[in-house]
Amino acid sequence: MVHKSRVIAVPVAGRHTINTYLVIGRRPILVDAGTPGNAGKISDGLARHGVDPADLALIVLTHAHLDHFGSAAELRRLTGAPVAAHAADAGPYRNGRTPRPYRPTGPMGRIMARARPLYARVDPVEPEILLDGPASLADFGVDGRIMPTPGHTAGSVSVLTDDGDLVAGDLIAGSFMGLIPRRPANPPFHDDPIRNLASLQAMLALNPRALHVGHGGPLDPGRVARWAAREQRRLS
């Protein structure tokens, strides 16, 4: 029997400026861990949606930037849930530092790259589950898969539920960190824009019904596909 899953944003900054996501199937999992010092805020967000943090089955980290794994070590201590992440980003998780340099995608990224908090050191985390390819989430109570989507960082991943929800990390973003609703854009940084675009196009080919991003509200796949076609022309 296939169980319907729900994807719920648990923002840690602004209305949707920085998001983590609760994915509820037979059991709940958390995707991403916010910035440093967010563990209590995330735990309170889970509780507001009826999830005891101690019941989390898994914490999935989409990539090794501080706004996505900053509170991972503390959340693991709070919840007891194992952490899953891609092996290609293991070094930054283990030393608690984002890989450098940041590679801006535009003017916002060039400004943000000078911000000192982006270079802070956080509590390191050793993922119990190191991935090198797609992985089923069935053992953790969710009908879906963790999918490698490299480009933003070498070890970026996304979560795709069998219901068609794609929790996409920084594969794509809302414009101006989500301040302009429903408008797709590059996030401020990509290690490899061409590889990232290929990952985005591969995920769109799987016909998701919505993209849930790290920065901004949900994005419509058709609108993202049109944006990706323009981005393909620009990068060419």
BABAKOL-689506 format. One record per residue (C-alpha): residue in one letter; y, x negated, z negated. Coordinates in pm, whole numbers, padded with zeros to 5 digits, always signed. Layout:
BABAKOL-689506
aYXZ...
This chain:
BABAKOL-689506
m+00000+00000+00000v+00344-00136+00097h+00606-00105-00175k+00967-00056-00073s+01192-00331-00199r+01557-00312-00299v+01819-00583-00258i+02106-00570-00506a+02405-00807-00512v+02482-00961-00850p+02822-01126-00792v+02935-01414-01011a+03287-01449-00866g+03512-01178-00727r+03373-00859-00587h+03158-01049-00335t+03312-01397-00328i+02998-01566-00465n+02679-01361-00478t+02336-01394-00625y+02076-01130-00533l+01818-00930-00721v+01522-00830-00504i+01308-00563-00668g+00958-00488-00544r+00657-00446-00769r+00831-00717-00974p+01185-00855-00955i+01290-01192-00817l+01632-01359-00814v+01777-01532-00508d+02029-01805-00597a+02177-01903-00929g+02554-01909-00892t+02793-02174-01016p+02753-02373-01340g+02788-02161-01652n+02690-01833-01483a+02350-01780-01645g+02475-01530-01903k+02673-01337-01642i+02371-01319-01412s+02142-01211-01697d+02388-00936-01789g+02397-00829-01422l+02019-00803-01412a+02019-00595-01728r+02278-00357-01581h+02031-00288-01302g+01748-00220-01544v+01579-00561-01520d+01493-00757-01833p+01565-01121-01740a+01237-01217-01907d+01057-01008-01642l+01181-01216-01348a+00884-01337-01145l+01065-01608-00947i+01401-01774-00881v+01452-01870-00514l+01725-02122-00433t+01858-02091-00078h+02014-02440-00072a+02149-02725-00281h+02519-02644-00307l+02667-02603-00656d+02763-02238-00602h+02399-02154-00531f+02203-02367-00780g+02465-02438-01046s+02295-02229-01319a+01935-02267-01202a+01821-02489-01490e+01975-02260-01752l+01835-01946-01589r+01490-02098-01586r+01521-02168-01959l+01649-01815-02024t+01393-01630-01813g+01090-01857-01797a+01069-01783-01422p+00955-02064-01191v+01194-02198-00928a+01111-02213-00557a+01312-02426-00313h+01266-02629+00004a+01152-02990-00028a+01427-03114+00205d+01689-03032-00062a+01480-03157-00355g+01691-03468-00416p+02013-03279-00497y+01824-03034-00720r+01668-03324-00910n+01990-03519-00961g+02221-03220-01009r+02463-03316-00734t+02539-03156-00400p+02460-03380-00101r+02768-03551+00042p+02980-03546+00242y+03070-03182+00287r+03110-03116+00659p+03386-02857+00714t+03351-02587+00978g+03725-02522+00996p+04058-02538+00812m+03931-02362+00497g+03648-02612+00466r+03886-02906+00509i+04098-02774+00222m+03801-02690+00002a+03638-03030+00059r+03915-03183-00152a+03840-02957-00452r+03706-03160-00744p+03473-02888-00883l+03260-02916-00566y+03165-03268-00672a+03071-03187-01031r+02730-03273-01170v+02521-02986-01307d+02198-02962-01503p+01926-03083-01266v+01633-02858-01190e+01284-02953-01074p+01145-02669-00859e+00789-02578-00951i+00734-02456-00595l+00845-02697-00323l+00828-02544+00023d+00789-02709+00361g+00740-02392+00566p+00735-02011+00535a+00589-01875+00212s+00475-01527+00114l+00632-01359-00187a+00340-01121-00238d+00213-01309-00545f+00555-01257-00705g+00563-00883-00646v+00779-00865-00332d+00655-00779+00016g+00839-01045+00210r+00867-01415+00292i+01077-01718+00221m+01181-01854+00563p+01314-02204+00633t+01658-02173+00795p+01785-02534+00815g+02130-02630+00933h+02369-02537+00654t+02170-02799+00463a+01841-02956+00566g+01653-02749+00308s+01824-02413+00349v+01600-02105+00326s+01642-01729+00352v+01439-01441+00207l+01320-01172+00451t+01163-00859+00305d+00909-00655+00498d+01167-00373+00491g+01400-00589+00701d+01655-00712+00447l+01753-01075+00505v+01900-01253+00203a+02060-01530+00403g+02239-01767+00165d+02503-01950+00372l+02333-01906+00708i+02635-01685+00785a+02921-01559+00569g+03182-01290+00546s+03518-01396+00685f+03742-01582+00437m+03461-01596+00179g+03405-01223+00219l+03767-01113+00176i+03754-00943+00518p+03467-00692+00490r+03189-00675+00751r+03335-00954+00966p+03092-01246+01026a+03214-01604+01007n+03098-01954+00936p+03099-02051+00570p+03336-02340+00490f+03066-02604+00549h+02759-02671+00762d+02570-03000+00771d+02453-02923+01125p+02626-02625+01295i+02400-02629+01603r+02081-02629+01397n+02222-02361+01169l+02305-02139+01466a+01949-02182+01596s+01818-02072+01255l+02048-01770+01257q+01935-01670+01605a+01570-01708+01500m+01626-01473+01206l+01811-01220+01424a+01512-01222+01662l+01305-01079+01373n+01527-00767+01381p+01657-00751+01025r+01831-00429+00926a+02100-00605+00717l+02210-00955+00625h+02298-01013+00260v+02508-01327+00236g+02624-01565-00033h+02991-01495+00037g+03084-01140+00132g+02926-00798+00156p+02633-00698+00378l+02667-00777+00748d+02544-00567+01040p+02290-00759+01255g+02441-00634+01582r+02784-00759+01488v+02636-01091+01372a+02450-01124+01705r+02773-01078+01898w+02943-01336+01676a+02650-01575+01728a+02680-01543+02107r+03048-01640+02085e+02963-01927+01853q+02698-02047+02097r+02959-02065+02371r+03204-02244+02142l+02953-02506+02033s+02842-02559+02394
